[in-house]
Amino acid sequence: MSDNNIKRSPYWLDEPLILGQVALPKSAEIVVIGSGLSGASSCYWLQEKGFHDITMLDHRSDTAASYRNCGHILNGTVESPVALTKLLGVESARNIWQFSVEVCDDVANTIDRLSLQADYKRDGYLVMAVDAVEDQEIRESIAILKDFSIDNEYLTTNDLENLGFRNVYGARFEASSAQAHPVKFRNGLVKHSLAHGLKYCTEAKVLDVKDQGSFVTVSTEKGDITCEAVVIAANAYSSLLSSYYHKHRLVEPFRGQIICSKPLKGNIPVSYPHSFDHGYEYALATEDNRLMIGGWRQNTEGGETGTYDLTPNETVELGLKNFTKHHYQFDEELEWEYSWSGIMATSRTGLPFIGPTNSPRIYTVSGFTGHGFSWAHGSAKLLANIMAGDDIPEVAKFFDPRPLK
């Protein structure tokens, strides 16, 4: 397939999104802005907590980062165990890492509870080093995680070559991470919530959100909604909706890019999630035996930050193709069928923001720093617990946006 014929929409969106059909209501108890993984999850968990007058809004839903990722559901954060421990100390790093395991468990448990068909597989995650410095960090990370009672093991260069890689050093493998089809998972949540009374309005572009004291006004191109509370679940786009986000620069948008091959004739030896170079390149094999690989933005001027432009960068696309040739052993020439980008959000702290903003009526669950599939569902569960007035775990303090000055 020539580059002129390459598909620019995500592979995942070959599965159609469930979209909203209802007209914009005049009022609701809770309005959730965003219908991606965090928005759909917020509606699901809020209903589980007994809230039932919920309206979900979206705009250009097919551009959401939720469907432009690589399907990874990973323990941990964007920071390695070594880096996280240096930043926050051993005990805080331990608590955050354990919480990340719990949010990944939440995805598995919800899939099981609702019998969702989401191509879920808990088959592990391989983190590979591309130089000696990263290899040493991986060895240190293994020791830290074992101290956290997280099972993981070291793989040598020979091990990795036998798995079909090349030009890599050692690696860390842990078995409890997973993968799934993000559209199928999100659609399953939306279908369940709609059956339990969710009102969902598609193409309702939000223009403003204002706390009026005893209620909140959500202004859209279709009209205004009054509600008791709002959840901003728009990740990178949150700064466009919230003056608090914008003022404190809680998140910064960046463009992540992925290419996906045509189905290979031979099997891809490692089908489970894997990454290279501190996670800057990330990949998996799809259900129909395609290689999906993303990243390489760190090699561009500015790192693709500060943009909402979804146009794929040709330099990144070429870099990913060359990276694949350099690090994989394939007996056939790969043909690339898809190339797309998504606007992700790096948070000011490197951790998600979960809870109320400067208003006790305006909440957020955003800022996943490229780990949205891993964190969005469980983060929304924590948010629903906060909004319901439940007891909150100590670790929640790391996700509170309010103390930021």
Contacts in CASP RR format, 6 or more apart in sequence:
PFRMAT RR
TARGET T0000
AUTHOR 0000-0000-0000
METHOD contacts of the structure
MODEL  1
MSDNNIKRSPYWLDEPLILGQVALPKSAEIVVIGSGLSGASSCYWLQEKG
FHDITMLDHRSDTAASYRNCGHILNGTVESPVALTKLLGVESARNIWQFS
VEVCDDVANTIDRLSLQADYKRDGYLVMAVDAVEDQEIRESIAILKDFSI
DNEYLTTNDLENLGFRNVYGARFEASSAQAHPVKFRNGLVKHSLAHGLKY
CTEAKVLDVKDQGSFVTVSTEKGDITCEAVVIAANAYSSLLSSYYHKHRL
VEPFRGQIICSKPLKGNIPVSYPHSFDHGYEYALATEDNRLMIGGWRQNT
EGGETGTYDLTPNETVELGLKNFTKHHYQFDEELEWEYSWSGIMATSRTG
LPFIGPTNSPRIYTVSGFTGHGFSWAHGSAKLLANIMAGDDIPEVAKFFD
PRPLK
1 262 0 8 1.000
1 335 0 8 1.000
1 336 0 8 1.000
1 337 0 8 1.000
6 336 0 8 1.000
6 337 0 8 1.000
6 338 0 8 1.000
6 339 0 8 1.000
7 337 0 8 1.000
7 338 0 8 1.000
7 339 0 8 1.000
7 340 0 8 1.000
8 312 0 8 1.000
8 338 0 8 1.000
8 339 0 8 1.000
8 340 0 8 1.000
9 62 0 8 1.000
9 338 0 8 1.000
9 340 0 8 1.000
10 67 0 8 1.000
10 68 0 8 1.000
10 258 0 8 1.000
10 338 0 8 1.000
10 340 0 8 1.000
11 260 0 8 1.000
11 286 0 8 1.000
11 290 0 8 1.000
11 292 0 8 1.000
11 337 0 8 1.000
11 338 0 8 1.000
11 340 0 8 1.000
12 67 0 8 1.000
12 68 0 8 1.000
12 71 0 8 1.000
12 181 0 8 1.000
12 182 0 8 1.000
12 183 0 8 1.000
13 62 0 8 1.000
13 67 0 8 1.000
13 183 0 8 1.000
15 181 0 8 1.000
15 183 0 8 1.000
15 184 0 8 1.000
15 187 0 8 1.000
17 61 0 8 1.000
17 62 0 8 1.000
17 67 0 8 1.000
17 183 0 8 1.000
17 186 0 8 1.000
17 187 0 8 1.000
18 187 0 8 1.000
18 188 0 8 1.000
18 190 0 8 1.000
18 191 0 8 1.000
18 194 0 8 1.000
19 61 0 8 1.000
19 200 0 8 1.000
19 202 0 8 1.000
20 35 0 8 1.000
20 58 0 8 1.000
20 200 0 8 1.000
20 201 0 8 1.000
20 202 0 8 1.000
21 200 0 8 1.000
21 202 0 8 1.000
22 199 0 8 1.000
22 200 0 8 1.000
22 201 0 8 1.000
23 201 0 8 1.000
23 222 0 8 1.000
24 57 0 8 1.000
24 201 0 8 1.000
24 204 0 8 1.000
24 220 0 8 1.000
24 222 0 8 1.000
24 223 0 8 1.000
24 225 0 8 1.000
25 55 0 8 1.000
25 199 0 8 1.000
25 201 0 8 1.000
25 225 0 8 1.000
26 224 0 8 1.000
26 225 0 8 1.000
26 226 0 8 1.000
27 225 0 8 1.000
27 226 0 8 1.000
27 227 0 8 1.000
28 53 0 8 1.000
28 54 0 8 1.000
28 55 0 8 1.000
28 199 0 8 1.000
28 225 0 8 1.000
28 227 0 8 1.000
29 51 0 8 1.000
29 52 0 8 1.000
29 53 0 8 1.000
29 54 0 8 1.000
29 227 0 8 1.000
29 228 0 8 1.000
29 229 0 8 1.000
30 46 0 8 1.000
30 51 0 8 1.000
30 53 0 8 1.000
30 54 0 8 1.000
30 55 0 8 1.000
30 227 0 8 1.000
30 228 0 8 1.000
30 229 0 8 1.000
30 230 0 8 1.000
30 231 0 8 1.000
30 387 0 8 1.000
31 54 0 8 1.000
31 55 0 8 1.000
31 56 0 8 1.000
31 57 0 8 1.000
31 216 0 8 1.000
31 218 0 8 1.000
31 225 0 8 1.000
31 227 0 8 1.000
31 229 0 8 1.000
31 230 0 8 1.000
31 231 0 8 1.000
32 39 0 8 1.000
32 42 0 8 1.000
32 43 0 8 1.000
32 46 0 8 1.000
32 54 0 8 1.000
32 55 0 8 1.000
32 56 0 8 1.000
32 57 0 8 1.000
32 230 0 8 1.000
32 231 0 8 1.000
32 233 0 8 1.000
33 39 0 8 1.000
33 57 0 8 1.000
33 58 0 8 1.000
33 206 0 8 1.000
33 209 0 8 1.000
33 218 0 8 1.000
33 230 0 8 1.000
33 231 0 8 1.000
33 232 0 8 1.000
33 233 0 8 1.000
33 234 0 8 1.000
33 241 0 8 1.000
34 56 0 8 1.000
34 57 0 8 1.000
34 58 0 8 1.000
34 61 0 8 1.000
34 64 0 8 1.000
34 233 0 8 1.000
34 234 0 8 1.000
35 56 0 8 1.000
35 57 0 8 1.000
35 58 0 8 1.000
35 61 0 8 1.000
35 64 0 8 1.000
35 186 0 8 1.000
35 190 0 8 1.000
35 200 0 8 1.000
35 202 0 8 1.000
36 58 0 8 1.000
36 61 0 8 1.000
36 64 0 8 1.000
36 66 0 8 1.000
36 67 0 8 1.000
36 186 0 8 1.000
36 233 0 8 1.000
36 376 0 8 1.000
37 66 0 8 1.000
37 182 0 8 1.000
37 185 0 8 1.000
37 186 0 8 1.000
37 372 0 8 1.000
37 373 0 8 1.000
37 376 0 8 1.000
37 377 0 8 1.000
38 66 0 8 1.000
38 233 0 8 1.000
38 235 0 8 1.000
38 365 0 8 1.000
38 366 0 8 1.000
38 368 0 8 1.000
38 372 0 8 1.000
38 376 0 8 1.000
38 377 0 8 1.000
38 379 0 8 1.000
38 380 0 8 1.000
39 56 0 8 1.000
39 231 0 8 1.000
39 233 0 8 1.000
39 365 0 8 1.000
39 376 0 8 1.000
39 380 0 8 1.000
40 56 0 8 1.000
40 186 0 8 1.000
40 189 0 8 1.000
40 190 0 8 1.000
40 193 0 8 1.000
41 189 0 8 1.000
41 365 0 8 1.000
41 376 0 8 1.000
41 377 0 8 1.000
41 378 0 8 1.000
41 379 0 8 1.000
41 380 0 8 1.000
41 381 0 8 1.000
42 231 0 8 1.000
42 233 0 8 1.000
42 365 0 8 1.000
42 380 0 8 1.000
42 383 0 8 1.000
42 384 0 8 1.000
43 54 0 8 1.000
43 56 0 8 1.000
43 189 0 8 1.000
43 190 0 8 1.000
43 193 0 8 1.000
43 198 0 8 1.000
44 110 0 8 1.000
44 189 0 8 1.000
44 192 0 8 1.000
44 193 0 8 1.000
44 380 0 8 1.000
45 378 0 8 1.000
45 380 0 8 1.000
45 381 0 8 1.000
45 383 0 8 1.000
45 384 0 8 1.000
45 385 0 8 1.000
46 54 0 8 1.000
46 231 0 8 1.000
46 384 0 8 1.000
46 387 0 8 1.000
47 54 0 8 1.000
47 193 0 8 1.000
47 196 0 8 1.000
47 197 0 8 1.000
47 198 0 8 1.000
48 384 0 8 1.000
49 384 0 8 1.000
49 385 0 8 1.000
49 387 0 8 1.000
49 388 0 8 1.000
49 390 0 8 1.000
50 388 0 8 1.000
51 384 0 8 1.000
51 387 0 8 1.000
51 388 0 8 1.000
52 196 0 8 1.000
52 197 0 8 1.000
54 193 0 8 1.000
54 197 0 8 1.000
54 198 0 8 1.000
54 199 0 8 1.000
55 198 0 8 1.000
55 199 0 8 1.000
55 200 0 8 1.000
55 201 0 8 1.000
55 225 0 8 1.000
55 227 0 8 1.000
56 193 0 8 1.000
56 198 0 8 1.000
56 199 0 8 1.000
56 200 0 8 1.000
56 201 0 8 1.000
57 201 0 8 1.000
57 204 0 8 1.000
57 206 0 8 1.000
57 218 0 8 1.000
57 220 0 8 1.000
58 64 0 8 1.000
58 200 0 8 1.000
58 201 0 8 1.000
58 202 0 8 1.000
58 203 0 8 1.000
58 204 0 8 1.000
59 203 0 8 1.000
59 204 0 8 1.000
59 205 0 8 1.000
59 206 0 8 1.000
60 203 0 8 1.000
61 202 0 8 1.000
63 310 0 8 1.000
63 342 0 8 1.000
63 343 0 8 1.000
64 235 0 8 1.000
65 235 0 8 1.000
65 236 0 8 1.000
65 342 0 8 1.000
65 343 0 8 1.000
65 344 0 8 1.000
65 345 0 8 1.000
65 370 0 8 1.000
65 372 0 8 1.000
66 182 0 8 1.000
66 186 0 8 1.000
66 372 0 8 1.000
66 373 0 8 1.000
66 376 0 8 1.000
67 182 0 8 1.000
67 183 0 8 1.000
67 186 0 8 1.000
68 256 0 8 1.000
68 258 0 8 1.000
68 340 0 8 1.000
68 341 0 8 1.000
68 342 0 8 1.000
69 182 0 8 1.000
69 258 0 8 1.000
69 370 0 8 1.000
69 372 0 8 1.000
69 373 0 8 1.000
70 258 0 8 1.000
70 273 0 8 1.000
70 282 0 8 1.000
70 283 0 8 1.000
70 284 0 8 1.000
70 292 0 8 1.000
70 293 0 8 1.000
70 294 0 8 1.000
71 179 0 8 1.000
71 180 0 8 1.000
71 181 0 8 1.000
71 182 0 8 1.000
71 273 0 8 1.000
71 284 0 8 1.000
71 373 0 8 1.000
72 125 0 8 1.000
72 177 0 8 1.000
72 179 0 8 1.000
72 273 0 8 1.000
72 282 0 8 1.000
72 284 0 8 1.000
72 371 0 8 1.000
72 373 0 8 1.000
72 374 0 8 1.000
73 104 0 8 1.000
73 107 0 8 1.000
73 177 0 8 1.000
73 178 0 8 1.000
73 179 0 8 1.000
73 180 0 8 1.000
73 273 0 8 1.000
73 373 0 8 1.000
73 374 0 8 1.000
74 100 0 8 1.000
74 104 0 8 1.000
74 125 0 8 1.000
74 177 0 8 1.000
74 273 0 8 1.000
74 371 0 8 1.000
74 374 0 8 1.000
75 97 0 8 1.000
75 100 0 8 1.000
75 101 0 8 1.000
75 104 0 8 1.000
75 125 0 8 1.000
75 150 0 8 1.000
75 174 0 8 1.000
75 176 0 8 1.000
75 177 0 8 1.000
75 374 0 8 1.000
76 84 0 8 1.000
76 96 0 8 1.000
76 97 0 8 1.000
76 100 0 8 1.000
76 101 0 8 1.000
76 371 0 8 1.000
76 374 0 8 1.000
77 84 0 8 1.000
77 96 0 8 1.000
77 97 0 8 1.000
77 100 0 8 1.000
77 350 0 8 1.000
77 351 0 8 1.000
77 369 0 8 1.000
77 371 0 8 1.000
78 346 0 8 1.000
78 350 0 8 1.000
78 369 0 8 1.000
78 370 0 8 1.000
78 371 0 8 1.000
79 87 0 8 1.000
79 350 0 8 1.000
80 137 0 8 1.000
80 138 0 8 1.000
80 141 0 8 1.000
80 278 0 8 1.000
81 93 0 8 1.000
81 97 0 8 1.000
81 140 0 8 1.000
81 141 0 8 1.000
81 144 0 8 1.000
81 145 0 8 1.000
81 148 0 8 1.000
82 137 0 8 1.000
82 140 0 8 1.000
82 141 0 8 1.000
82 144 0 8 1.000
84 93 0 8 1.000
84 96 0 8 1.000
84 97 0 8 1.000
85 93 0 8 1.000
85 144 0 8 1.000
87 93 0 8 1.000
88 96 0 8 1.000
88 398 0 8 1.000
90 144 0 8 1.000
90 147 0 8 1.000
92 398 0 8 1.000
93 144 0 8 1.000
93 148 0 8 1.000
94 147 0 8 1.000
94 148 0 8 1.000
95 394 0 8 1.000
95 395 0 8 1.000
95 398 0 8 1.000
96 351 0 8 1.000
96 395 0 8 1.000
96 398 0 8 1.000
97 145 0 8 1.000
97 148 0 8 1.000
97 150 0 8 1.000
98 148 0 8 1.000
98 395 0 8 1.000
99 393 0 8 1.000
99 395 0 8 1.000
100 374 0 8 1.000
100 375 0 8 1.000
101 150 0 8 1.000
101 176 0 8 1.000
102 378 0 8 1.000
103 374 0 8 1.000
103 375 0 8 1.000
103 377 0 8 1.000
103 378 0 8 1.000
103 379 0 8 1.000
103 381 0 8 1.000
104 176 0 8 1.000
104 177 0 8 1.000
104 178 0 8 1.000
104 374 0 8 1.000
106 377 0 8 1.000
106 378 0 8 1.000
106 381 0 8 1.000
107 120 0 8 1.000
107 178 0 8 1.000
107 180 0 8 1.000
107 185 0 8 1.000
107 373 0 8 1.000
107 374 0 8 1.000
107 377 0 8 1.000
107 378 0 8 1.000
108 120 0 8 1.000
108 122 0 8 1.000
108 178 0 8 1.000
110 116 0 8 1.000
110 189 0 8 1.000
110 377 0 8 1.000
111 118 0 8 1.000
111 120 0 8 1.000
111 180 0 8 1.000
111 185 0 8 1.000
114 188 0 8 1.000
114 189 0 8 1.000
114 192 0 8 1.000
116 184 0 8 1.000
116 185 0 8 1.000
116 188 0 8 1.000
116 189 0 8 1.000
117 184 0 8 1.000
118 180 0 8 1.000
118 181 0 8 1.000
118 184 0 8 1.000
118 185 0 8 1.000
118 188 0 8 1.000
119 179 0 8 1.000
119 180 0 8 1.000
119 181 0 8 1.000
119 184 0 8 1.000
119 287 0 8 1.000
120 178 0 8 1.000
120 179 0 8 1.000
120 180 0 8 1.000
120 185 0 8 1.000
121 178 0 8 1.000
121 179 0 8 1.000
121 180 0 8 1.000
121 272 0 8 1.000
122 175 0 8 1.000
122 176 0 8 1.000
122 177 0 8 1.000
122 178 0 8 1.000
123 175 0 8 1.000
123 178 0 8 1.000
123 179 0 8 1.000
123 271 0 8 1.000
123 272 0 8 1.000
124 173 0 8 1.000
124 174 0 8 1.000
124 175 0 8 1.000
124 176 0 8 1.000
124 177 0 8 1.000
124 178 0 8 1.000
124 272 0 8 1.000
124 273 0 8 1.000
125 173 0 8 1.000
125 174 0 8 1.000
125 177 0 8 1.000
125 272 0 8 1.000
125 273 0 8 1.000
125 274 0 8 1.000
125 275 0 8 1.000
126 155 0 8 1.000
126 171 0 8 1.000
126 172 0 8 1.000
126 173 0 8 1.000
126 270 0 8 1.000
126 272 0 8 1.000
126 273 0 8 1.000
126 274 0 8 1.000
126 275 0 8 1.000
127 138 0 8 1.000
127 141 0 8 1.000
127 171 0 8 1.000
127 172 0 8 1.000
127 173 0 8 1.000
127 274 0 8 1.000
127 275 0 8 1.000
127 279 0 8 1.000
128 160 0 8 1.000
128 165 0 8 1.000
128 168 0 8 1.000
128 169 0 8 1.000
128 170 0 8 1.000
128 171 0 8 1.000
128 274 0 8 1.000
128 275 0 8 1.000
128 276 0 8 1.000
129 135 0 8 1.000
129 137 0 8 1.000
129 138 0 8 1.000
129 168 0 8 1.000
129 169 0 8 1.000
129 170 0 8 1.000
129 171 0 8 1.000
129 276 0 8 1.000
130 167 0 8 1.000
130 168 0 8 1.000
130 169 0 8 1.000
130 276 0 8 1.000
130 277 0 8 1.000
130 327 0 8 1.000
131 169 0 8 1.000
132 169 0 8 1.000
134 169 0 8 1.000
134 277 0 8 1.000
134 278 0 8 1.000
135 169 0 8 1.000
135 170 0 8 1.000
138 154 0 8 1.000
138 170 0 8 1.000
138 171 0 8 1.000
138 172 0 8 1.000
139 154 0 8 1.000
141 172 0 8 1.000
142 152 0 8 1.000
142 153 0 8 1.000
142 154 0 8 1.000
142 172 0 8 1.000
145 152 0 8 1.000
145 174 0 8 1.000
146 152 0 8 1.000
150 174 0 8 1.000
150 176 0 8 1.000
151 174 0 8 1.000
151 175 0 8 1.000
151 176 0 8 1.000
152 172 0 8 1.000
152 173 0 8 1.000
152 174 0 8 1.000
152 175 0 8 1.000
153 172 0 8 1.000
153 173 0 8 1.000
153 174 0 8 1.000
154 170 0 8 1.000
154 171 0 8 1.000
154 172 0 8 1.000
155 163 0 8 1.000
155 170 0 8 1.000
155 171 0 8 1.000
155 172 0 8 1.000
155 173 0 8 1.000
156 170 0 8 1.000
157 168 0 8 1.000
157 169 0 8 1.000
157 170 0 8 1.000
159 170 0 8 1.000
159 171 0 8 1.000
160 168 0 8 1.000
160 170 0 8 1.000
160 171 0 8 1.000
161 329 0 8 1.000
163 269 0 8 1.000
163 270 0 8 1.000
164 269 0 8 1.000
164 270 0 8 1.000
164 328 0 8 1.000
164 329 0 8 1.000
165 270 0 8 1.000
165 327 0 8 1.000
165 328 0 8 1.000
165 329 0 8 1.000
166 326 0 8 1.000
166 327 0 8 1.000
166 328 0 8 1.000
166 329 0 8 1.000
167 326 0 8 1.000
167 327 0 8 1.000
168 276 0 8 1.000
168 327 0 8 1.000
177 272 0 8 1.000
177 273 0 8 1.000
178 273 0 8 1.000
179 272 0 8 1.000
179 273 0 8 1.000
179 284 0 8 1.000
180 373 0 8 1.000
181 287 0 8 1.000
182 373 0 8 1.000
190 198 0 8 1.000
190 200 0 8 1.000
193 200 0 8 1.000
194 200 0 8 1.000
201 222 0 8 1.000
203 222 0 8 1.000
204 220 0 8 1.000
204 221 0 8 1.000
204 222 0 8 1.000
205 220 0 8 1.000
205 221 0 8 1.000
205 222 0 8 1.000
206 218 0 8 1.000
206 219 0 8 1.000
206 220 0 8 1.000
206 241 0 8 1.000
207 219 0 8 1.000
207 220 0 8 1.000
207 221 0 8 1.000
208 217 0 8 1.000
208 218 0 8 1.000
208 219 0 8 1.000
208 241 0 8 1.000
209 216 0 8 1.000
209 217 0 8 1.000
209 218 0 8 1.000
209 219 0 8 1.000
209 230 0 8 1.000
209 232 0 8 1.000
209 241 0 8 1.000
209 242 0 8 1.000
209 362 0 8 1.000
210 216 0 8 1.000
210 217 0 8 1.000
210 219 0 8 1.000
211 359 0 8 1.000
211 361 0 8 1.000
211 362 0 8 1.000
212 226 0 8 1.000
213 361 0 8 1.000
215 226 0 8 1.000
215 227 0 8 1.000
215 228 0 8 1.000
215 361 0 8 1.000
216 226 0 8 1.000
216 227 0 8 1.000
216 228 0 8 1.000
216 229 0 8 1.000
216 230 0 8 1.000
216 359 0 8 1.000
216 361 0 8 1.000
216 362 0 8 1.000
217 224 0 8 1.000
217 225 0 8 1.000
217 226 0 8 1.000
218 224 0 8 1.000
218 225 0 8 1.000
218 226 0 8 1.000
218 227 0 8 1.000
218 230 0 8 1.000
228 361 0 8 1.000
229 361 0 8 1.000
229 362 0 8 1.000
229 363 0 8 1.000
229 387 0 8 1.000
230 361 0 8 1.000
230 362 0 8 1.000
230 363 0 8 1.000
231 363 0 8 1.000
231 364 0 8 1.000
231 365 0 8 1.000
231 383 0 8 1.000
231 387 0 8 1.000
232 238 0 8 1.000
232 241 0 8 1.000
232 242 0 8 1.000
232 245 0 8 1.000
232 357 0 8 1.000
232 362 0 8 1.000
232 363 0 8 1.000
232 364 0 8 1.000
232 365 0 8 1.000
232 366 0 8 1.000
233 364 0 8 1.000
233 365 0 8 1.000
233 366 0 8 1.000
233 380 0 8 1.000
234 240 0 8 1.000
234 241 0 8 1.000
234 366 0 8 1.000
235 251 0 8 1.000
235 344 0 8 1.000
235 345 0 8 1.000
235 366 0 8 1.000
235 367 0 8 1.000
235 368 0 8 1.000
235 372 0 8 1.000
236 251 0 8 1.000
236 253 0 8 1.000
236 254 0 8 1.000
236 308 0 8 1.000
236 343 0 8 1.000
236 344 0 8 1.000
236 345 0 8 1.000
236 366 0 8 1.000
236 367 0 8 1.000
237 253 0 8 1.000
237 308 0 8 1.000
237 343 0 8 1.000
238 245 0 8 1.000
238 250 0 8 1.000
238 251 0 8 1.000
238 345 0 8 1.000
238 364 0 8 1.000
238 366 0 8 1.000
238 367 0 8 1.000
239 245 0 8 1.000
239 246 0 8 1.000
239 249 0 8 1.000
239 250 0 8 1.000
239 251 0 8 1.000
239 253 0 8 1.000
240 246 0 8 1.000
242 357 0 8 1.000
242 362 0 8 1.000
242 364 0 8 1.000
244 250 0 8 1.000
244 357 0 8 1.000
244 358 0 8 1.000
244 359 0 8 1.000
244 362 0 8 1.000
244 401 0 8 1.000
245 251 0 8 1.000
245 357 0 8 1.000
245 364 0 8 1.000
245 366 0 8 1.000
248 348 0 8 1.000
248 401 0 8 1.000
248 404 0 8 1.000
248 405 0 8 1.000
249 348 0 8 1.000
250 347 0 8 1.000
250 348 0 8 1.000
250 353 0 8 1.000
250 366 0 8 1.000
250 367 0 8 1.000
250 401 0 8 1.000
250 404 0 8 1.000
251 345 0 8 1.000
251 346 0 8 1.000
251 347 0 8 1.000
251 348 0 8 1.000
251 353 0 8 1.000
251 366 0 8 1.000
251 367 0 8 1.000
252 305 0 8 1.000
252 306 0 8 1.000
252 345 0 8 1.000
252 346 0 8 1.000
252 348 0 8 1.000
253 305 0 8 1.000
253 306 0 8 1.000
253 307 0 8 1.000
253 308 0 8 1.000
253 343 0 8 1.000
253 344 0 8 1.000
253 345 0 8 1.000
254 297 0 8 1.000
254 303 0 8 1.000
254 304 0 8 1.000
254 305 0 8 1.000
254 306 0 8 1.000
254 307 0 8 1.000
254 343 0 8 1.000
254 344 0 8 1.000
254 345 0 8 1.000
254 346 0 8 1.000
255 297 0 8 1.000
255 304 0 8 1.000
255 305 0 8 1.000
255 307 0 8 1.000
255 309 0 8 1.000
255 310 0 8 1.000
255 313 0 8 1.000
255 341 0 8 1.000
255 342 0 8 1.000
255 343 0 8 1.000
255 344 0 8 1.000
256 294 0 8 1.000
256 295 0 8 1.000
256 297 0 8 1.000
256 304 0 8 1.000
256 316 0 8 1.000
256 341 0 8 1.000
256 342 0 8 1.000
256 343 0 8 1.000
256 344 0 8 1.000
257 294 0 8 1.000
257 295 0 8 1.000
257 296 0 8 1.000
257 297 0 8 1.000
257 304 0 8 1.000
257 312 0 8 1.000
257 313 0 8 1.000
257 316 0 8 1.000
257 317 0 8 1.000
257 320 0 8 1.000
257 339 0 8 1.000
257 340 0 8 1.000
257 341 0 8 1.000
257 342 0 8 1.000
258 292 0 8 1.000
258 293 0 8 1.000
258 294 0 8 1.000
258 295 0 8 1.000
258 320 0 8 1.000
258 338 0 8 1.000
258 339 0 8 1.000
258 340 0 8 1.000
258 341 0 8 1.000
259 292 0 8 1.000
259 293 0 8 1.000
259 294 0 8 1.000
259 317 0 8 1.000
259 320 0 8 1.000
259 321 0 8 1.000
259 336 0 8 1.000
259 338 0 8 1.000
259 339 0 8 1.000
260 286 0 8 1.000
260 290 0 8 1.000
260 291 0 8 1.000
260 292 0 8 1.000
260 293 0 8 1.000
260 336 0 8 1.000
260 337 0 8 1.000
260 338 0 8 1.000
260 339 0 8 1.000
261 290 0 8 1.000
261 291 0 8 1.000
261 292 0 8 1.000
261 334 0 8 1.000
261 335 0 8 1.000
261 336 0 8 1.000
261 337 0 8 1.000
262 290 0 8 1.000
262 334 0 8 1.000
262 335 0 8 1.000
262 336 0 8 1.000
262 337 0 8 1.000
263 288 0 8 1.000
263 289 0 8 1.000
263 290 0 8 1.000
264 289 0 8 1.000
264 290 0 8 1.000
264 291 0 8 1.000
264 330 0 8 1.000
264 332 0 8 1.000
264 334 0 8 1.000
265 332 0 8 1.000
266 289 0 8 1.000
266 331 0 8 1.000
266 332 0 8 1.000
267 289 0 8 1.000
268 285 0 8 1.000
268 289 0 8 1.000
268 291 0 8 1.000
270 285 0 8 1.000
271 284 0 8 1.000
271 285 0 8 1.000
272 284 0 8 1.000
272 285 0 8 1.000
273 282 0 8 1.000
273 283 0 8 1.000
273 284 0 8 1.000
274 282 0 8 1.000
274 283 0 8 1.000
274 284 0 8 1.000
275 281 0 8 1.000
275 282 0 8 1.000
275 283 0 8 1.000
276 282 0 8 1.000
276 323 0 8 1.000
276 327 0 8 1.000
277 298 0 8 1.000
280 295 0 8 1.000
280 296 0 8 1.000
280 297 0 8 1.000
280 298 0 8 1.000
281 293 0 8 1.000
281 294 0 8 1.000
281 295 0 8 1.000
281 296 0 8 1.000
281 320 0 8 1.000
281 323 0 8 1.000
282 293 0 8 1.000
282 294 0 8 1.000
282 295 0 8 1.000
283 291 0 8 1.000
283 292 0 8 1.000
283 293 0 8 1.000
283 294 0 8 1.000
284 292 0 8 1.000
285 291 0 8 1.000
285 292 0 8 1.000
286 292 0 8 1.000
290 337 0 8 1.000
291 324 0 8 1.000
291 328 0 8 1.000
291 334 0 8 1.000
293 320 0 8 1.000
293 323 0 8 1.000
293 324 0 8 1.000
294 320 0 8 1.000
295 316 0 8 1.000
295 320 0 8 1.000
296 316 0 8 1.000
296 319 0 8 1.000
296 320 0 8 1.000
296 323 0 8 1.000
297 303 0 8 1.000
297 304 0 8 1.000
297 313 0 8 1.000
297 316 0 8 1.000
299 316 0 8 1.000
299 319 0 8 1.000
300 313 0 8 1.000
300 315 0 8 1.000
300 316 0 8 1.000
304 313 0 8 1.000
304 316 0 8 1.000
305 346 0 8 1.000
307 343 0 8 1.000
308 343 0 8 1.000
310 340 0 8 1.000
310 341 0 8 1.000
310 342 0 8 1.000
310 343 0 8 1.000
311 341 0 8 1.000
312 339 0 8 1.000
312 340 0 8 1.000
312 341 0 8 1.000
313 341 0 8 1.000
317 339 0 8 1.000
321 334 0 8 1.000
321 336 0 8 1.000
324 334 0 8 1.000
344 368 0 8 1.000
344 369 0 8 1.000
344 370 0 8 1.000
345 366 0 8 1.000
345 367 0 8 1.000
345 368 0 8 1.000
345 369 0 8 1.000
345 370 0 8 1.000
346 367 0 8 1.000
346 369 0 8 1.000
346 370 0 8 1.000
347 353 0 8 1.000
347 366 0 8 1.000
347 367 0 8 1.000
347 368 0 8 1.000
347 369 0 8 1.000
348 404 0 8 1.000
349 398 0 8 1.000
349 404 0 8 1.000
350 367 0 8 1.000
350 369 0 8 1.000
351 369 0 8 1.000
351 398 0 8 1.000
351 399 0 8 1.000
352 365 0 8 1.000
352 366 0 8 1.000
352 367 0 8 1.000
352 368 0 8 1.000
352 369 0 8 1.000
352 375 0 8 1.000
352 379 0 8 1.000
352 399 0 8 1.000
353 364 0 8 1.000
353 365 0 8 1.000
353 366 0 8 1.000
353 367 0 8 1.000
353 399 0 8 1.000
353 400 0 8 1.000
353 401 0 8 1.000
354 364 0 8 1.000
354 365 0 8 1.000
354 379 0 8 1.000
354 382 0 8 1.000
354 383 0 8 1.000
354 386 0 8 1.000
354 396 0 8 1.000
354 399 0 8 1.000
354 400 0 8 1.000
355 363 0 8 1.000
355 364 0 8 1.000
355 365 0 8 1.000
355 383 0 8 1.000
355 386 0 8 1.000
355 387 0 8 1.000
355 399 0 8 1.000
355 400 0 8 1.000
355 401 0 8 1.000
356 362 0 8 1.000
356 363 0 8 1.000
356 364 0 8 1.000
356 386 0 8 1.000
356 402 0 8 1.000
357 363 0 8 1.000
357 364 0 8 1.000
357 401 0 8 1.000
357 402 0 8 1.000
358 402 0 8 1.000
363 383 0 8 1.000
363 386 0 8 1.000
363 387 0 8 1.000
364 401 0 8 1.000
365 376 0 8 1.000
365 379 0 8 1.000
365 380 0 8 1.000
365 383 0 8 1.000
368 374 0 8 1.000
368 375 0 8 1.000
368 376 0 8 1.000
368 379 0 8 1.000
379 399 0 8 1.000
382 392 0 8 1.000
382 393 0 8 1.000
382 396 0 8 1.000
382 399 0 8 1.000
385 391 0 8 1.000
385 392 0 8 1.000
386 392 0 8 1.000
386 396 0 8 1.000
END
